[in-house]
Amino acid sequence: MKILLALILAYSLFAGTYDDNYIIEDKNVTKEATLDTFMYGDFKQIIRFSMLSFEDDELNEDNATHYDKIVQTIKDYTAKGEDIRVKIIGHTNEPTDDANEQKVDSDTYANAIQNWFRYSLDSNTSKSFSRDFAKDIQDAFVEDGIDEEITVLEYRGGKDMAYTDATTDGRDLSKRVMVTIYVLFPKDIDSDKDGVFDSVDVCPGTPRGASVDSRGCPIDSDKDGVIDYKDKCPNTPLGVSVDKKGCPLDSDEDGVLDYKDLCPETPLGLSVDANGCPLSKELALNFQTNSDKILQESYSKVVEFATFLKANPAYKAQIIGHTDSVGKAEFNMILSQKRAKAAKAALIAEGVDASRLSSKGRGELDPIKSNRTKEGRALNRRIEVKLSYSK
């Protein structure tokens, strides 16, 4: 008999109640369970537990350890952040087919005696008891810190017997509650609205509107180490050093970015060309023959050069005087020195600091044209300037 009871129990626990085709009947369940149709979906995991049996309408004391295990399992899953539902289904022993059958059977004395010994729990009472059993477990869960919102209550009356109804003991063993945990798949939520669901988003909290990759992480399109939504200078060439805003560096602050600067470390205060190199400047002054006086038509060049030096305080200028080959070489050397000093004095008069200027004469030693022609000699009577700066 015990073997038969065990076989009937094993079949009854899982046949119809927990298979995928289990049908919820509205008249046998609470309103909450009727509205919750999660049992019809796919689940990440389903955890089933052995029954919690009731004796004298209370949870059997022998089930205390098993009950604690169920509670701890529920808490473990919620602590891991799993989205779960806990199905609590109450059951009782099998009811009779109600008063109508008893009335008919009682027409004879023998049947009346039989009905006196008959187990006569009716359907409504059976359903009520099964609900009470399920509600007791639900209330106990809540007292033990489980959120009632994740529980779903059902009651089945005597529809799913655990043991045979041939004996009183068998009927009493059907008074039980079955608990099952359903672990739901993560919901497709995109909290930061970047187009990547939270379940696969490696970079949550991305600012709204930022471009992201398939993992939900902000993109760095130009590979400069600054992500696009922070990059004030997109499309920086690969390998170029940038600042925290993603903009190419200009280390010497000459207005030419480092990756384009052919003359890095130019001192601050020098004007540079498009390549980042210091600008060159000429001072072409004309003098009368045998004279160190600057011709009036050349003086505008003095003003222009003085303006350049004042705008570029890092420059120093060496003024070099030259002559043609007419006359004695010694005289020409002295004359060239005078011309250089005259140019220096003119620049100082225009506001250039004297400490930035030096002068010397080269006489007729460095002609740029032939001294055999009038035109050549005129070009050789000149002032040259050599600019220098300290790095």
C-alpha positions as CSV (number, residue, x, y, z in Angstrom):
1,M,0.0,0.0,0.0
2,K,2.8,2.5,0.8
3,I,4.4,1.8,-2.6
4,L,1.1,2.5,-4.3
5,L,0.6,5.7,-2.3
6,A,4.1,6.9,-3.3
7,L,3.4,6.3,-7.0
8,I,0.1,8.1,-6.8
9,L,1.9,11.0,-5.1
10,A,4.6,11.3,-7.7
11,Y,2.1,11.3,-10.5
12,S,-0.3,13.8,-8.8
13,L,2.4,16.4,-7.9
14,F,3.4,17.0,-11.5
15,A,0.4,15.8,-13.7
16,G,-1.7,18.7,-14.7
17,T,-0.5,21.1,-12.0
18,Y,3.0,22.0,-13.1
19,D,3.3,20.9,-16.7
20,D,3.4,23.5,-19.5
21,N,-0.3,22.8,-20.4
22,Y,-1.6,23.7,-16.9
23,I,-4.9,25.6,-17.4
24,I,-6.0,28.2,-14.9
25,E,-9.8,28.0,-14.3
26,D,-11.1,31.4,-13.2
27,K,-13.6,30.0,-10.8
28,N,-10.9,28.2,-8.9
29,V,-8.3,30.9,-8.5
30,T,-8.0,34.3,-6.9
31,K,-8.4,37.5,-9.0
32,E,-4.7,38.2,-8.7
33,A,-3.7,34.8,-10.2
34,T,-6.3,35.2,-12.9
35,L,-4.7,38.4,-14.1
36,D,-1.2,37.0,-14.0
37,T,-0.6,34.9,-17.1
38,F,3.1,34.4,-16.7
39,M,2.8,30.6,-16.5
40,Y,2.2,30.6,-20.3
41,G,5.6,32.1,-21.2
42,D,9.1,30.9,-21.4
43,F,11.3,31.1,-18.4
44,K,14.9,31.4,-17.6
45,Q,14.5,28.7,-14.9
46,I,11.7,26.9,-12.9
47,I,12.4,25.7,-9.4
48,R,9.9,23.3,-7.9
49,F,9.7,22.2,-4.3
50,S,8.3,19.2,-2.5
51,M,4.9,19.8,-0.9
52,L,4.3,21.6,2.4
53,S,1.7,19.3,4.2
54,F,-1.0,20.5,6.5
55,E,-2.3,18.7,9.6
56,D,-5.4,19.9,11.6
57,D,-5.5,22.9,9.2
58,E,-2.0,24.1,10.1
59,L,1.4,23.5,8.5
60,N,2.9,20.3,9.7
61,E,5.8,20.9,12.1
62,D,7.9,18.4,10.3
63,N,7.9,20.7,7.3
64,A,9.7,23.6,9.1
65,T,13.1,22.8,7.7
66,H,11.7,22.5,4.2
67,Y,9.7,25.7,4.5
68,D,12.9,27.5,5.6
69,K,14.7,26.2,2.6
70,I,12.0,27.6,0.3
71,V,12.2,31.0,1.9
72,Q,16.0,31.1,1.7
73,T,15.9,30.1,-2.0
74,I,13.5,32.9,-2.8
75,K,15.7,35.4,-1.0
76,D,18.8,34.1,-2.7
77,Y,17.3,34.7,-6.1
78,T,16.0,38.2,-5.3
79,A,19.4,39.1,-3.8
80,K,20.9,38.2,-7.2
81,G,18.6,40.7,-8.8
82,E,16.6,38.0,-10.6
83,D,13.0,38.9,-11.6
84,I,11.0,36.0,-10.1
85,R,7.4,35.0,-9.4
86,V,6.4,32.6,-6.6
87,K,3.4,30.5,-7.4
88,I,1.6,29.3,-4.2
89,I,-1.1,26.7,-4.9
90,G,-3.3,25.3,-2.1
91,H,-4.8,21.8,-2.3
92,T,-7.2,19.7,-0.1
93,N,-8.6,16.2,-0.2
94,E,-11.3,15.3,-2.7
95,P,-14.8,16.6,-2.1
96,T,-17.9,14.5,-2.6
97,D,-20.2,15.2,-5.6
98,D,-22.2,17.3,-3.2
99,A,-25.6,17.1,-1.6
100,N,-27.6,16.0,-4.6
101,E,-25.9,12.6,-4.7
102,Q,-26.3,12.2,-0.9
103,K,-30.0,12.9,-1.2
104,V,-30.6,10.3,-3.8
105,D,-28.5,7.7,-2.0
106,S,-30.2,8.3,1.3
107,D,-33.5,6.9,0.0
108,T,-32.6,3.5,1.4
109,Y,-31.7,2.6,4.9
110,A,-28.4,1.0,3.8
111,N,-27.4,4.1,1.8
112,A,-28.2,6.3,4.7
113,I,-25.9,4.2,6.9
114,Q,-23.2,4.4,4.2
115,N,-23.5,8.2,4.0
116,W,-23.1,8.4,7.7
117,F,-19.6,6.9,7.4
118,R,-19.0,8.6,4.1
119,Y,-16.3,11.4,3.7
120,S,-18.6,14.3,2.9
121,L,-16.4,17.4,2.3
122,D,-18.3,19.5,-0.3
123,S,-16.6,21.4,-3.2
124,N,-17.0,24.9,-1.8
125,T,-15.6,23.9,1.6
126,S,-12.7,22.1,-0.1
127,K,-11.9,25.2,-2.2
128,S,-12.1,27.4,0.9
129,F,-9.7,25.2,2.8
130,S,-7.2,25.1,-0.1
131,R,-7.3,28.9,-0.2
132,D,-6.7,29.1,3.5
133,F,-3.7,26.8,3.2
134,A,-2.2,28.9,0.4
135,K,-2.9,32.2,2.1
136,D,-1.2,30.9,5.3
137,I,2.0,30.2,3.4
138,Q,1.7,33.6,1.6
139,D,1.3,35.4,4.9
140,A,4.2,33.5,6.4
141,F,6.4,34.5,3.4
142,V,5.6,38.1,3.9
143,E,6.4,37.9,7.6
144,D,9.7,36.4,6.7
145,G,10.6,39.4,4.5
146,I,9.4,38.3,1.1
147,D,7.7,40.9,-1.1
148,E,4.0,39.9,-1.5
149,E,4.1,41.5,-5.0
150,I,6.2,38.6,-6.3
151,T,3.8,36.0,-5.0
152,V,0.8,34.6,-6.9
153,L,-1.9,32.8,-5.0
154,E,-4.1,30.0,-6.3
155,Y,-6.3,27.4,-4.7
156,R,-7.4,24.1,-6.3
157,G,-9.6,22.5,-3.8
158,G,-9.6,18.7,-4.3
159,K,-8.8,18.7,-8.0
160,D,-5.2,17.4,-7.6
161,M,-5.1,14.6,-5.0
162,A,-1.7,13.8,-3.6
163,Y,-2.6,10.3,-2.3
164,T,-5.5,7.9,-2.7
165,D,-8.9,8.9,-1.3
166,A,-9.6,5.3,-0.3
167,T,-8.5,6.0,3.3
168,T,-8.8,8.8,5.7
169,D,-5.0,9.0,6.0
170,G,-4.7,9.2,2.2
171,R,-7.3,12.0,2.0
172,D,-5.6,14.0,4.8
173,L,-2.2,13.8,3.0
174,S,-3.7,15.7,0.1
175,K,-4.0,18.8,2.3
176,R,-0.9,20.6,1.1
177,V,0.6,23.7,-0.6
178,M,2.9,23.5,-3.6
179,V,5.4,26.3,-4.1
180,T,7.2,27.0,-7.4
181,I,9.7,29.7,-8.3
182,Y,9.6,31.0,-11.9
183,V,12.7,33.0,-12.9
184,L,11.8,35.4,-15.7
185,F,14.1,36.4,-18.5
186,P,15.5,39.9,-18.1
187,K,13.1,42.5,-19.5
188,D,14.2,44.4,-22.6
189,I,14.9,47.7,-20.8
190,D,17.1,50.5,-22.2
191,S,17.5,52.8,-19.2
192,D,19.9,55.2,-20.8
193,K,18.1,55.3,-24.1
194,D,21.2,54.5,-26.1
195,G,19.6,51.7,-28.2
196,V,21.3,48.9,-26.2
197,F,19.3,46.9,-23.7
198,D,20.4,47.0,-20.1
199,S,21.0,43.2,-20.1
200,V,23.9,43.6,-22.6
201,D,24.9,47.2,-21.9
202,V,28.5,47.3,-20.7
203,C,28.4,51.0,-20.2
204,P,25.1,52.0,-18.5
205,G,24.3,55.6,-17.9
206,T,25.6,56.9,-21.2
207,P,24.4,60.5,-21.8
208,R,21.3,60.9,-24.0
209,G,22.2,61.3,-27.6
210,A,25.8,59.9,-27.4
211,S,26.7,57.5,-30.2
212,V,27.5,54.0,-28.8
213,D,28.8,50.7,-30.1
214,S,27.0,47.3,-29.9
215,R,28.0,47.0,-26.2
216,G,26.4,50.3,-25.3
217,C,29.8,52.1,-24.8
218,P,30.4,55.6,-26.2
219,I,32.3,55.7,-29.5
220,D,35.7,57.3,-30.1
221,S,35.5,57.7,-33.9
222,D,38.9,59.4,-34.4
223,K,40.7,57.1,-31.9
224,D,42.2,60.0,-30.0
225,G,41.3,58.7,-26.6
226,V,38.4,61.2,-26.1
227,I,34.9,59.8,-26.7
228,D,32.8,61.5,-29.3
229,Y,30.3,63.2,-27.0
230,K,33.2,64.9,-25.1
231,D,35.3,65.5,-28.2
232,K,35.3,69.2,-29.3
233,C,37.6,68.5,-32.2
234,P,36.2,65.4,-34.0
235,N,38.1,63.8,-37.0
236,T,41.6,64.4,-35.5
237,P,44.2,62.6,-37.6
238,L,45.2,59.2,-36.2
239,G,48.2,59.3,-33.8
240,V,47.9,63.1,-33.1
241,S,48.3,64.0,-29.4
242,V,45.2,65.8,-28.0
243,D,44.1,67.6,-24.9
244,K,41.2,66.5,-22.6
245,K,38.8,68.1,-25.0
246,G,40.1,66.0,-27.9
247,C,41.8,68.9,-29.6
248,P,45.3,68.7,-31.1
249,L,48.0,70.3,-29.0
250,D,49.9,73.5,-29.8
251,S,52.7,73.0,-27.3
252,D,54.6,76.2,-28.2
253,E,51.4,78.3,-28.5
254,D,52.4,79.7,-31.8
255,G,49.0,79.1,-33.4
256,V,50.2,76.1,-35.4
257,L,49.1,72.7,-34.2
258,D,52.0,70.3,-33.2
259,Y,51.3,67.8,-35.9
260,K,51.6,70.6,-38.5
261,D,54.5,72.5,-36.8
262,L,57.8,72.1,-38.6
263,C,59.5,74.3,-36.0
264,P,58.4,73.0,-32.6
265,E,59.4,74.8,-29.4
266,T,59.3,78.3,-31.0
267,P,59.7,80.8,-28.2
268,L,56.6,82.6,-27.1
269,G,56.2,86.0,-28.8
270,L,57.6,85.1,-32.3
271,S,55.4,85.4,-35.4
272,V,55.5,82.2,-37.4
273,D,54.5,81.2,-40.9
274,A,52.0,78.5,-41.8
275,N,54.6,75.8,-40.9
276,G,55.1,77.2,-37.4
277,C,58.5,78.6,-38.2
278,P,59.7,82.1,-37.2
279,L,59.1,84.7,-39.9
280,S,62.1,86.2,-41.6
281,K,62.3,90.0,-42.2
282,E,64.4,92.2,-44.3
283,L,65.5,95.8,-43.8
284,A,66.5,97.2,-47.2
285,L,67.8,100.8,-46.8
286,N,69.4,102.9,-49.4
287,F,72.1,105.5,-48.7
288,Q,73.8,108.2,-50.8
289,T,77.3,107.6,-52.0
290,N,79.9,108.1,-49.3
291,S,77.1,108.9,-46.8
292,D,75.6,107.2,-43.7
293,K,72.3,109.1,-43.9
294,I,69.2,107.1,-44.7
295,L,67.4,108.4,-47.8
296,Q,63.9,109.8,-47.0
297,E,62.2,107.4,-49.3
298,S,63.7,104.5,-47.3
299,Y,62.6,105.6,-43.9
300,S,59.2,104.0,-44.1
301,K,61.0,100.6,-44.1
302,V,62.6,101.6,-40.8
303,V,59.1,102.2,-39.3
304,E,57.8,98.9,-40.7
305,F,60.8,96.9,-39.3
306,A,60.5,98.6,-35.9
307,T,56.8,97.6,-35.8
308,F,57.7,94.0,-36.5
309,L,60.3,93.9,-33.7
310,K,58.0,95.4,-31.2
311,A,55.3,92.8,-32.1
312,N,57.9,89.9,-31.7
313,P,59.7,90.7,-28.5
314,A,61.7,87.4,-28.6
315,Y,63.7,88.5,-31.6
316,K,67.0,90.2,-31.4
317,A,68.4,91.9,-34.5
318,Q,72.0,92.3,-35.7
319,I,72.3,95.1,-38.2
320,I,75.1,94.7,-40.8
321,G,76.3,97.6,-43.0
322,H,77.7,97.0,-46.6
323,T,79.3,99.3,-49.2
324,D,80.3,99.1,-52.8
325,S,84.0,98.9,-53.9
326,V,84.4,102.5,-54.8
327,G,87.1,104.1,-52.7
328,K,89.6,102.6,-50.3
329,A,88.6,99.4,-48.5
330,E,89.5,100.9,-45.1
331,F,87.2,103.9,-45.7
332,N,84.4,101.6,-46.9
333,M,84.7,99.5,-43.7
334,I,84.3,102.6,-41.5
335,L,81.4,103.8,-43.7
336,S,79.6,100.5,-43.4
337,Q,79.9,100.6,-39.6
338,K,78.4,104.1,-39.6
339,R,75.5,103.0,-41.8
340,A,74.7,100.1,-39.4
341,K,74.8,102.4,-36.4
342,A,72.5,104.9,-38.2
343,A,70.0,102.1,-38.9
344,K,70.2,101.0,-35.2
345,A,69.7,104.6,-34.0
346,A,66.6,104.9,-36.3
347,L,65.0,101.8,-34.8
348,I,65.7,102.9,-31.3
349,A,64.0,106.2,-32.1
350,E,61.0,104.2,-33.2
351,G,60.7,102.5,-29.8
352,V,62.8,99.3,-30.2
353,D,64.7,98.5,-27.0
354,A,68.4,99.1,-27.6
355,S,69.3,95.9,-25.8
356,R,67.8,93.9,-28.6
357,L,69.9,95.5,-31.3
358,S,73.6,95.3,-32.3
359,S,75.5,96.6,-35.3
360,K,78.6,95.9,-37.3
361,G,80.1,96.8,-40.7
362,R,81.4,94.5,-43.4
363,G,82.6,97.2,-45.9
364,E,82.9,95.9,-49.4
365,L,83.6,92.3,-48.4
366,D,80.2,90.8,-49.2
367,P,78.8,92.1,-52.5
368,I,75.6,90.7,-53.8
369,K,76.0,92.1,-57.2
370,S,78.9,93.1,-59.5
371,N,80.6,96.4,-58.6
372,R,81.4,96.9,-62.3
373,T,77.9,98.4,-63.0
374,K,76.1,101.3,-61.5
375,E,73.1,99.2,-60.7
376,G,75.2,96.6,-59.0
377,R,77.0,99.1,-56.9
378,A,73.7,100.6,-55.8
379,L,72.5,97.2,-54.5
380,N,75.7,96.6,-52.7
381,R,75.3,99.8,-50.7
382,R,72.8,98.2,-48.3
383,I,71.8,97.2,-44.7
384,E,71.1,93.6,-43.8
385,V,69.5,92.3,-40.7
386,K,70.0,88.9,-39.0
387,L,67.3,87.9,-36.6
388,S,67.9,85.5,-33.7
389,Y,66.0,84.2,-30.7
390,S,66.6,82.1,-27.7
391,K,64.7,78.9,-27.3
